Amino acid sequence: MRVLVIEDDRKVASFIQAGLAQEGHAVDVLNDGIDAGAQALSIDYDIVVLDLMLPGRSGFQVLRDIRSRKPTLPVIVLTAKSSLDERVAGLDAGADDYMTKPFALAELSARLRALSRRGAPRESVLRVADLEVDTIGRKVRRAGTPIELKPKEYALLEFLMRNSDRPVTKALIIEHVWDIHFDSVSNVVEVHINSLRNKIDKGFGLPLIRTLRGVGYILTAEPA
């Protein structure tokens, strides 16, 4: 998932970013509310984690900006405000979920996964030919054989699977799998593609990941 964390406490923001990145998510961080609404609207995020007490503009203002233009973008409010009235105000303002500090990263991660499954139905098990990805358990099998992937490899494979039979450019992969600070001139996408090929194609009959010269990549079971 591509996640935007808007949190003025830099230690908390770094804690969230590091924890979610370890799970393979692409995480961007903002520490104030000034540009938060504009960034949330201009980039195709899957979910937003939003503190309410922000310098520049409040989290409520940012949330109103998001809801006016992206009403279906999931937003989790994460704040020290814990009274019932404050929780109700956050939810009434358009938040999809509400967590109070201090919090457990494991619970935040679970709520992110739960919210990502809401809205437009998304398949929990993706299949292309004999390749199967369980997006809830984050398990991968090909021809019944379990395949161990690193977090970024898994994130890349899930993105390719959700776009199977459609060409995807390197820029599109970067936008959805890596964060905003990614060096787009590096060859890390190619490195991860080659690593995936070695794990899900090597030793199996039909290669599924193909390079489209001048375009990008495609994951497909269609004959070349």
C-alpha positions as CSV (number, residue, x, y, z in Angstrom):
1,M,0.0,0.0,0.0
2,R,1.0,3.6,-0.5
3,V,0.4,5.3,2.9
4,L,0.6,9.0,3.8
5,V,1.4,9.7,7.5
6,I,0.6,13.3,8.7
7,E,2.1,13.5,12.2
8,D,3.9,16.5,13.8
9,D,5.7,14.3,16.4
10,R,8.8,13.3,14.4
11,K,9.6,10.3,16.6
12,V,6.1,8.9,16.3
13,A,6.1,9.6,12.5
14,S,9.5,7.8,12.1
15,F,8.3,4.9,14.3
16,I,5.2,4.5,12.0
17,Q,7.2,4.9,8.8
18,A,9.8,2.3,9.8
19,G,7.3,-0.2,11.0
20,L,5.1,0.0,7.9
21,A,8.1,0.1,5.6
22,Q,9.3,-3.2,7.2
23,E,6.0,-4.7,6.0
24,G,6.7,-3.6,2.5
25,H,4.4,-0.5,2.4
26,A,5.5,2.8,0.7
27,V,5.2,5.5,3.4
28,D,5.4,9.2,2.9
29,V,5.5,11.5,6.0
30,L,4.5,15.1,6.5
31,N,5.0,16.9,9.8
32,D,2.5,19.8,9.5
33,G,-0.9,20.4,8.0
34,I,0.1,23.2,5.5
35,D,0.6,21.1,2.4
36,A,-1.0,17.9,3.7
37,G,-4.3,18.2,2.0
38,A,-2.7,19.1,-1.3
39,Q,-0.4,16.1,-1.2
40,A,-3.1,13.7,-0.2
41,L,-5.1,14.9,-3.2
42,S,-2.3,15.0,-5.8
43,I,-0.8,11.5,-5.1
44,D,-2.7,8.2,-5.4
45,Y,-2.5,7.1,-1.8
46,D,-4.3,3.9,-0.6
47,I,-4.7,5.3,3.0
48,V,-3.9,8.3,5.2
49,V,-2.9,8.2,8.9
50,L,-3.7,11.7,10.3
51,D,-2.9,13.4,13.5
52,L,-5.5,16.1,14.6
53,M,-3.1,18.4,16.4
54,L,-1.0,19.8,13.6
55,P,0.9,23.0,13.1
56,G,-0.1,25.2,10.2
57,R,-3.6,23.7,9.7
58,S,-5.5,21.4,12.0
59,G,-6.2,17.8,11.2
60,F,-9.9,18.6,10.9
61,Q,-9.1,21.1,8.1
62,V,-7.0,18.6,6.3
63,L,-9.7,15.9,6.7
64,R,-12.3,18.3,5.2
65,D,-10.0,18.9,2.3
66,I,-9.6,15.2,1.7
67,R,-13.3,14.4,2.0
68,S,-14.3,17.2,-0.4
69,R,-12.2,15.8,-3.2
70,K,-11.5,12.1,-2.3
71,P,-14.5,11.0,-0.3
72,T,-13.6,7.3,-0.5
73,L,-9.9,7.6,0.5
74,P,-9.6,5.8,3.9
75,V,-8.4,8.0,6.8
76,I,-7.3,6.8,10.2
77,V,-7.2,9.6,12.8
78,L,-4.3,9.0,15.3
79,T,-4.3,11.4,18.2
80,A,-3.8,12.0,21.9
81,K,-7.4,13.2,22.2
82,S,-9.2,10.4,23.8
83,S,-12.5,11.7,25.2
84,L,-15.8,10.4,23.8
85,D,-16.8,13.8,22.4
86,E,-13.4,14.1,20.7
87,R,-13.7,10.7,19.1
88,V,-17.2,11.4,17.9
89,A,-16.0,14.7,16.5
90,G,-13.2,13.0,14.6
91,L,-15.6,10.3,13.1
92,D,-18.2,12.9,12.3
93,A,-15.6,15.0,10.4
94,G,-15.1,12.0,8.1
95,A,-12.5,9.7,9.6
96,D,-13.0,6.0,8.9
97,D,-11.3,4.9,12.1
98,Y,-9.9,6.5,15.3
99,M,-6.9,5.4,17.3
100,T,-5.5,7.1,20.5
101,K,-1.9,7.5,21.6
102,P,-0.1,5.6,22.9
103,F,-0.8,2.8,20.4
104,A,0.6,-0.6,19.2
105,L,2.0,-0.6,15.7
106,A,0.6,-4.1,15.2
107,E,-2.9,-2.8,15.8
108,L,-2.4,0.2,13.5
109,S,-1.2,-2.2,10.8
110,A,-4.2,-4.4,11.3
111,R,-6.5,-1.5,11.0
112,L,-4.8,-0.3,7.9
113,R,-5.3,-3.8,6.3
114,A,-9.0,-3.8,7.4
115,L,-9.7,-0.4,5.9
116,S,-7.9,-1.3,2.7
117,R,-10.4,-4.1,2.3
118,R,-13.4,-1.8,2.6
119,G,-15.1,0.2,-0.2
120,A,-14.6,-1.2,-3.7
121,P,-14.4,-5.0,-3.4
122,R,-10.9,-6.3,-3.7
123,E,-10.1,-10.0,-4.1
124,S,-8.3,-11.4,-1.2
125,V,-6.8,-14.2,-3.3
126,L,-5.2,-13.3,-6.6
127,R,-4.5,-15.9,-9.2
128,V,-2.7,-15.9,-12.6
129,A,-2.2,-19.3,-14.1
130,D,-0.8,-21.5,-11.2
131,L,0.5,-18.5,-9.2
132,E,-1.6,-17.6,-6.2
133,V,-1.3,-14.7,-3.8
134,D,-3.2,-14.6,-0.5
135,T,-3.3,-10.8,0.2
136,I,-4.6,-11.3,3.8
137,G,-2.1,-13.8,4.9
138,R,0.5,-12.4,2.5
139,K,1.4,-15.9,1.3
140,V,2.5,-16.8,-2.2
141,R,2.4,-20.2,-3.9
142,R,3.1,-21.3,-7.4
143,A,1.9,-24.8,-8.5
144,G,1.2,-25.4,-4.8
145,T,4.8,-24.6,-3.8
146,P,5.2,-21.9,-1.1
147,I,7.4,-19.0,-2.1
148,E,9.1,-16.8,0.4
149,L,9.3,-13.1,-0.6
150,K,10.9,-10.1,1.1
151,P,8.4,-7.3,1.9
152,K,9.2,-5.1,-1.1
153,E,9.2,-8.2,-3.4
154,Y,5.7,-9.0,-2.1
155,A,4.5,-5.5,-2.5
156,L,5.7,-5.4,-6.1
157,L,4.2,-8.8,-6.9
158,E,0.8,-7.9,-5.5
159,F,0.8,-4.7,-7.6
160,L,1.7,-6.7,-10.7
161,M,-1.0,-9.3,-9.9
162,R,-3.7,-6.6,-9.4
163,N,-2.7,-5.3,-12.8
164,S,-2.3,-8.6,-14.5
165,D,-2.5,-8.6,-18.3
166,R,-1.9,-4.8,-18.3
167,P,1.4,-3.2,-19.0
168,V,2.8,-1.1,-16.1
169,T,5.5,1.4,-16.4
170,K,8.5,1.8,-14.1
171,A,7.1,5.2,-13.0
172,L,3.7,3.6,-12.1
173,I,5.5,0.9,-10.1
174,I,7.6,3.5,-8.3
175,E,4.4,5.5,-7.5
176,H,2.7,2.6,-5.8
177,V,5.5,0.5,-4.3
178,W,8.1,3.1,-3.3
179,D,7.8,6.3,-1.3
180,I,8.2,9.9,-2.5
181,H,11.9,10.1,-1.7
182,F,12.7,7.2,-4.0
183,D,15.5,7.9,-6.5
184,S,13.8,7.2,-9.8
185,V,17.1,7.0,-11.7
186,S,18.3,4.0,-9.7
187,N,17.9,0.4,-10.9
188,V,16.1,-0.9,-7.8
189,V,12.9,-1.7,-9.8
190,E,14.9,-3.8,-12.2
191,V,16.7,-5.5,-9.3
192,H,13.4,-6.4,-7.6
193,I,11.8,-7.6,-10.9
194,N,14.8,-9.9,-11.5
195,S,14.6,-11.2,-7.9
196,L,10.9,-12.0,-8.4
197,R,11.6,-13.8,-11.7
198,N,14.1,-16.0,-9.9
199,K,11.5,-16.9,-7.3
200,I,8.2,-17.2,-9.2
201,D,9.3,-18.0,-12.7
202,K,12.6,-20.0,-12.5
203,G,11.9,-23.7,-12.4
204,F,8.3,-23.4,-13.5
205,G,7.1,-24.0,-17.1
206,L,5.5,-20.7,-18.1
207,P,7.3,-17.4,-17.3
208,L,4.7,-14.9,-16.1
209,I,6.7,-11.6,-15.7
210,R,7.8,-10.1,-19.0
211,T,9.7,-7.0,-20.0
212,L,8.0,-4.8,-22.5
213,R,10.8,-2.9,-24.1
214,G,10.2,0.9,-24.0
215,V,7.1,0.4,-21.9
216,G,7.7,-1.5,-18.7
217,Y,6.5,-4.8,-17.4
218,I,3.5,-7.1,-17.6
219,L,2.5,-10.1,-15.5
220,T,0.4,-12.4,-17.7
221,A,-0.2,-16.1,-18.6
222,E,-0.9,-15.2,-22.2
223,P,1.6,-16.7,-24.7
224,A,4.4,-14.3,-25.8
